[in-house]
Structures are given as structure tokens and as C-alpha cells.
Amino acid sequence: MSRTNRHPIFDFLEKGLQNTDSGLGDRSTYIGSSDIGQCMKKSYLSKTLGEEHNLKQLLIFQRGHVAEGIVKAGLANHPKKIGLQEQVEVKGYGQWTYVQSHIDFLVSFPKEDVILECKSISSPLPDDKPRLSWLYQVQLQLKLAKLQSGRDTRAIIVAVNVNTGEYSAFDIEFSEVLLNTALSRASQLWEAVQSKTEPEGEVSDLCAYCSFKTQCSTLLKNGEKLPDEVDAMVTRLKELSPLENEAANLKENIKAFMEAAKIKKGIGVKYSVMMSEIKGRETVSVQFLKANYPEVANKVIEAGKPYKKLKVV
């Protein structure tokens, strides 16, 4: 629903959500672990200009709190009592006093501490691997937490899709290489904020959700103004994009019901639905072929044809 005809209750809720205290303090005065993994330009602009999110983005943020609440309920109500702390603040020292992080959950066991970092996702992760930005964040948390407590510490990233119930977890061990990269990015961002020097942007799939995308010089570089007719089509395409996810979720829910009810055809008031099992296509494992029959692989494997990909940001 557009802003012009939405119910006034949503204007009321938007104001309230914008006024919600994140508990993270004034983020313009320090570099947080989540700042490091983000686009440097985005982190810089959010610290120097501040951000005002619309209701849609605020609701997405709340989805992250829901994911945290799920993990918290599982930890706090487990029959085995554990030492559980949440939103644990850890800070750097010496030359890194401007670096700090807020750990979602810190679980203490007799011989070690375990960091649990919660992430809300809306689609499967590429290659079922954690985002690099998450790894930078957690590496910094591992280092700061161990410095603060002196205890052995490891981390687990828990990713939850609160819409579908899908979930993934990743065990994260300490990496000196990733930590050094994270600290280097923290230093660059801090220097940029202090000198008021805007860094270059880093283009990724997250650009579509950035508050500063319409004024980002990196995105606009080499761009050309679209004709009004094409601009209208792009706008409509962006508006329709969420419906693709909704349709996919509806299909999965309908299939889940029909499988549970053991029916192949359902009759509704306006439409009927049928479910059938389609035999999967035969495939060849490229990795297996390369590993076991490299001489054959070199002859039969060809690079795929390039294709155009349209992305609306």
C-alpha cells in the first residue's frame, strides 16, 4: 500500500519505531563491528549524516529482533542452565579504543565462552556460506571478548528465516588474517569519519536496501538518465519484485499442506490445484569429473554463455 492511502495507524507506528532506542548509543562516536563489514561509504554516511528509515525498513529491522528472540527463548528456557548474557559490550584498547561491539549472546561454559551472533535472512545464502561481512564482525567480537575475559572463546552464527522457518548455523574459529582485515577496515573508516573524507562505495546485492542509494556516486558513476517511460517501467518492476517472493512462499505452503494431507488435487471456490512429481533431469558433477577424469573434463566442459542480468537498486 502506498504512503498516500495507508491507514493513519502506520504513520503512528512509524514515528514510534523511529524513536526506539537501539541500545547501541551514539554510533557516530565509535566504529562498531557491524560497520566494518558494510559498504564503507554507507557506514560513513550513516555516521556523518544519520539515517531516517521508512516504515518498511523499520519492519525489516524488527524481523531481526524476532530472530534474536527465538534464539534467546531457546537458550534461556533450556533445561540445562547456562551462563547467558545478552548485548554484551566489548571494547578495544590502546590504538583501537574507538572500536567496540555488542555481542548478541555470550554463553559461558566451564572451559570456554561461546558467542552467538543472530542474523535474519529472507532468502537462501549463496553457497550456504556466511556473508564475509558477518565474518569480519564475529572475528572482531572473538578478539575483543577474549581480551576482556581471558577465556577461550569461539563463535556460532545462527541465521534464521522467520518467514519460512529455514535456518543455518556456522561455527566460526578465530582467524588472524580476517581479524587484521577487519581492523584495517575499521582504521580506514575511523580516519574517514575524523577527516570528513567520504570513502568509495562497495557495490553489492545490499545496495538495493541502502538509505543512501539515490545519492551514491559509486552507483551513479557512468550512469545515464532513463527516459520517463523506461523509468516508469523500472519503478513498476521494483514494486512487483516483492510479489515474486510472496508467490514462492505461497507455493511452498500449499505444497506442504497437500503433502501432509496426502492429496494430489485440491478443489477451491474459484480455482483447483494439482500437484505432481516431476522426474529430475540427469546431471553431471563437474567437480567429480575434473577430479577423477581430468582428461575427459578438459574436452567436454565448456564455459557457459554470458547473459545479461538486470538489477534494480
C-alpha positions as CSV (number, residue, x, y, z in Angstrom):
1,M,0.0,0.0,0.0
2,S,1.3,3.4,-0.9
3,R,2.0,6.1,1.7
4,T,-0.7,8.3,0.4
5,N,-3.6,5.8,1.1
6,R,-2.3,3.8,4.0
7,H,-4.1,3.8,7.4
8,P,-3.0,6.5,9.8
9,I,-2.0,3.9,12.4
10,F,1.1,3.1,10.3
11,D,2.2,6.8,10.5
12,F,1.8,6.5,14.2
13,L,3.8,3.2,14.4
14,E,6.5,4.6,12.1
15,K,7.1,7.5,14.5
16,G,7.3,5.1,17.4
17,L,9.7,2.7,15.7
18,Q,11.9,5.6,14.6
19,N,12.1,6.7,18.3
20,T,13.1,3.2,19.5
21,D,16.4,3.1,21.4
22,S,18.7,0.5,19.8
23,G,20.8,0.4,22.9
24,L,23.9,1.0,20.9
25,G,24.5,4.6,21.9
26,D,25.7,7.3,19.6
27,R,27.2,5.3,16.7
28,S,28.9,8.3,15.3
29,T,31.5,8.2,18.2
30,Y,32.8,4.7,17.5
31,I,33.3,2.0,14.9
32,G,31.1,-0.9,15.5
33,S,31.8,-4.4,14.4
34,S,28.8,-4.4,12.0
35,D,30.1,-1.1,10.5
36,I,33.3,-2.8,9.3
37,G,31.6,-5.4,7.1
38,Q,29.2,-3.0,5.4
39,C,30.0,-0.8,2.5
40,M,32.4,1.8,3.8
41,K,30.5,4.7,2.1
42,K,27.3,3.5,3.7
43,S,28.8,3.3,7.2
44,Y,30.5,6.7,6.7
45,L,27.3,8.4,5.6
46,S,25.2,6.9,8.3
47,K,27.7,8.2,10.9
48,T,28.1,11.7,9.5
49,L,24.6,12.3,8.2
50,G,22.4,10.0,10.2
51,E,19.7,7.8,8.8
52,E,15.9,8.0,8.9
53,H,14.3,4.8,7.8
54,N,10.8,4.4,6.4
55,L,8.3,2.0,7.9
56,K,9.1,-0.8,5.6
57,Q,12.8,-0.8,6.5
58,L,11.9,-0.4,10.2
59,L,9.7,-3.5,10.0
60,I,12.6,-5.4,8.4
61,F,14.8,-4.4,11.3
62,Q,12.2,-5.7,13.7
63,R,12.4,-9.1,11.9
64,G,16.0,-9.2,13.1
65,H,14.8,-8.7,16.7
66,V,12.3,-11.6,16.2
67,A,15.2,-13.9,15.2
68,E,17.1,-12.8,18.3
69,G,14.0,-13.5,20.4
70,I,13.8,-17.0,19.0
71,V,17.4,-17.8,19.9
72,K,17.0,-16.2,23.3
73,A,14.0,-18.3,24.1
74,G,15.8,-21.5,23.2
75,L,18.8,-20.5,25.3
76,A,17.0,-19.1,28.4
77,N,14.5,-22.0,28.6
78,H,16.8,-24.9,28.0
79,P,16.7,-27.5,30.9
80,K,20.4,-27.3,31.2
81,K,21.2,-24.0,32.9
82,I,23.9,-22.0,31.3
83,G,25.6,-18.7,31.9
84,L,23.8,-16.5,29.5
85,Q,24.4,-12.8,28.8
86,E,22.9,-10.7,26.0
87,Q,24.0,-7.5,24.3
88,V,27.4,-7.8,25.9
89,E,29.5,-4.7,25.1
90,V,33.2,-5.3,24.3
91,K,35.7,-2.6,23.6
92,G,39.1,-2.2,22.0
93,Y,42.0,-0.6,23.9
94,G,45.2,1.3,23.1
95,Q,45.2,2.4,19.4
96,W,41.8,0.6,19.0
97,T,39.8,2.5,21.7
98,Y,37.3,3.7,19.0
99,V,36.4,0.1,18.1
100,Q,33.6,-1.7,20.0
101,S,30.9,-4.3,19.5
102,H,27.7,-5.6,21.1
103,I,27.5,-9.3,21.2
104,D,24.0,-10.7,20.8
105,F,24.5,-13.6,23.2
106,L,27.5,-14.8,25.2
107,V,27.1,-18.3,26.7
108,S,29.6,-19.3,29.4
109,F,30.6,-23.0,29.8
110,P,33.2,-24.3,32.3
111,K,36.0,-24.3,29.8
112,E,35.0,-21.7,27.2
113,D,32.7,-18.9,26.2
114,V,30.6,-19.1,23.0
115,I,29.5,-16.1,21.1
116,L,26.1,-16.5,19.3
117,E,25.5,-13.9,16.6
118,C,22.0,-13.9,15.2
119,K,21.1,-13.0,11.6
120,S,17.7,-12.7,10.0
121,I,17.6,-13.8,6.3
122,S,14.9,-13.7,3.7
123,S,16.4,-15.9,1.1
124,P,18.9,-18.8,1.0
125,L,22.6,-17.8,1.5
126,P,24.8,-18.1,-1.6
127,D,26.6,-21.5,-1.5
128,D,25.1,-21.8,2.0
129,K,28.0,-19.8,3.5
130,P,28.0,-16.9,5.9
131,R,28.5,-13.4,4.4
132,L,32.0,-12.0,4.6
133,S,30.7,-9.0,6.5
134,W,29.4,-11.4,9.2
135,L,32.9,-13.0,9.4
136,Y,34.6,-9.6,9.9
137,Q,32.0,-8.8,12.6
138,V,32.5,-12.0,14.5
139,Q,36.3,-12.1,14.2
140,L,36.4,-8.7,16.0
141,Q,34.0,-10.0,18.6
142,L,36.1,-13.0,19.2
143,K,39.3,-10.9,19.7
144,L,37.7,-8.3,22.0
145,A,35.8,-10.9,24.1
146,K,38.9,-13.0,24.7
147,L,40.9,-9.9,25.6
148,Q,38.2,-8.8,28.1
149,S,37.6,-12.2,29.8
150,G,40.9,-14.1,29.2
151,R,38.9,-17.2,28.4
152,D,38.9,-19.4,25.3
153,T,36.2,-18.2,23.0
154,R,34.6,-19.5,19.9
155,A,31.6,-18.3,17.9
156,I,28.5,-19.5,16.1
157,I,26.5,-17.5,13.6
158,V,22.8,-18.5,13.6
159,A,20.8,-17.4,10.5
160,V,17.0,-17.7,10.7
161,N,14.3,-17.1,8.1
162,V,11.4,-16.1,10.3
163,N,9.0,-16.3,7.3
164,T,9.8,-19.9,6.2
165,G,11.3,-21.4,9.3
166,E,14.5,-22.3,7.5
167,Y,17.7,-22.0,9.4
168,S,21.5,-22.4,9.2
169,A,24.4,-22.3,11.6
170,F,28.1,-21.7,11.1
171,D,30.9,-22.5,13.5
172,I,33.5,-19.7,13.4
173,E,37.0,-20.2,14.5
174,F,39.4,-17.3,15.1
175,S,41.4,-16.2,12.1
176,E,44.3,-13.7,12.4
177,V,44.0,-12.9,8.7
178,L,40.3,-12.0,8.8
179,L,40.9,-10.0,12.1
180,N,43.7,-8.0,10.5
181,T,41.4,-7.2,7.5
182,A,38.6,-6.2,9.9
183,L,40.9,-3.9,11.9
184,S,42.3,-2.4,8.7
185,R,38.8,-1.6,7.5
186,A,37.9,-0.1,11.0
187,S,41.0,2.1,10.8
188,Q,40.1,3.3,7.3
189,L,36.5,4.1,8.3
190,W,37.6,5.9,11.5
191,E,40.1,8.1,9.6
192,A,37.4,8.9,7.0
193,V,35.0,10.0,9.7
194,Q,37.6,12.1,11.5
195,S,38.8,13.8,8.3
196,K,35.3,14.0,6.8
197,T,36.6,12.2,3.7
198,E,33.9,10.2,2.0
199,P,35.2,6.7,1.0
200,E,34.4,5.0,-2.3
201,G,31.3,2.8,-2.2
202,E,31.4,-1.0,-2.5
203,V,28.7,-2.3,-4.9
204,S,26.9,-5.5,-3.7
205,D,23.4,-7.0,-3.6
206,L,22.7,-5.0,-0.5
207,C,22.8,-1.7,-2.4
208,A,19.1,-2.1,-3.0
209,Y,18.4,-1.7,0.7
210,C,20.8,1.3,1.3
211,S,19.3,4.5,2.6
212,F,21.8,6.5,0.5
213,K,21.5,4.7,-2.8
214,T,19.9,7.6,-4.6
215,Q,22.8,9.9,-3.8
216,C,25.6,7.3,-4.1
217,S,28.2,8.5,-6.5
218,T,29.6,4.9,-6.9
219,L,26.2,3.6,-8.1
220,L,25.6,6.7,-10.3
221,K,29.0,6.6,-11.9
222,N,28.8,6.1,-15.7
223,G,25.0,6.1,-15.4
224,E,22.6,7.8,-17.8
225,K,19.2,9.3,-17.1
226,L,16.4,7.0,-18.1
227,P,13.6,8.2,-20.4
228,D,10.4,8.7,-18.4
229,E,8.7,5.7,-20.0
230,V,11.6,3.4,-19.1
231,D,11.8,4.9,-15.6
232,A,8.2,4.1,-15.0
233,M,8.8,0.5,-16.1
234,V,11.7,0.2,-13.6
235,T,9.6,1.7,-10.8
236,R,6.8,-0.8,-11.6
237,L,9.3,-3.7,-11.7
238,K,10.7,-2.7,-8.3
239,E,7.1,-2.6,-6.9
240,L,6.4,-6.1,-8.3
241,S,9.6,-7.7,-7.1
242,P,8.3,-8.5,-3.5
243,L,5.3,-10.3,-5.1
244,E,7.8,-12.9,-6.5
245,N,8.9,-13.9,-3.0
246,E,5.3,-13.9,-1.8
247,A,4.2,-16.2,-4.7
248,A,7.1,-18.5,-3.9
249,N,6.2,-18.7,-0.2
250,L,2.6,-19.4,-1.1
251,K,3.6,-22.2,-3.4
252,E,5.7,-23.8,-0.7
253,N,2.9,-23.5,1.9
254,I,0.3,-25.1,-0.5
255,K,2.7,-27.9,-1.4
256,A,3.4,-28.5,2.3
257,F,-0.3,-28.8,3.1
258,M,-1.0,-31.1,0.2
259,E,1.9,-33.4,1.1
260,A,0.8,-33.5,4.7
261,A,-2.8,-34.2,3.7
262,K,-1.7,-36.8,1.1
263,I,-3.8,-35.3,-1.7
264,K,-2.8,-34.7,-5.3
265,K,-5.8,-32.5,-6.3
266,G,-7.5,-29.8,-4.3
267,I,-10.7,-28.1,-5.3
268,G,-11.3,-24.5,-4.2
269,V,-14.1,-22.0,-4.7
270,K,-12.5,-20.3,-7.8
271,Y,-9.6,-22.5,-8.7
272,S,-8.3,-26.0,-8.4
273,V,-4.7,-27.0,-7.7
274,M,-2.9,-30.2,-8.7
275,M,0.4,-31.4,-7.5
276,S,2.5,-34.0,-9.4
277,E,6.1,-35.3,-9.0
278,I,8.4,-34.4,-11.9
279,K,11.3,-36.6,-12.5
280,G,14.6,-34.7,-12.1
281,R,16.9,-34.2,-15.0
282,E,20.1,-36.2,-15.2
283,T,23.1,-34.1,-14.2
284,V,26.8,-34.4,-14.3
285,S,29.0,-33.4,-11.4
286,V,31.6,-31.1,-12.9
287,Q,33.7,-31.3,-9.7
288,F,33.7,-35.2,-9.8
289,L,34.6,-35.2,-13.5
290,K,37.5,-32.8,-13.0
291,A,38.9,-34.7,-10.0
292,N,38.6,-38.2,-11.5
293,Y,38.7,-37.8,-15.2
294,P,40.6,-34.5,-15.9
295,E,41.4,-35.6,-19.5
296,V,37.7,-36.0,-20.3
297,A,36.7,-32.9,-18.4
298,N,39.1,-30.7,-20.4
299,K,37.5,-32.0,-23.6
300,V,33.8,-31.8,-22.7
301,I,33.4,-28.9,-20.2
302,E,32.7,-25.6,-21.9
303,A,32.2,-22.2,-20.3
304,G,28.6,-21.1,-20.1
305,K,27.3,-18.5,-22.4
306,P,27.3,-15.0,-20.8
307,Y,23.9,-13.4,-20.2
308,K,22.5,-10.1,-19.1
309,K,21.3,-9.6,-15.5
310,L,19.0,-6.7,-14.6
311,K,19.2,-5.4,-11.0
312,V,17.1,-2.6,-9.7
313,V,18.6,-0.7,-6.8
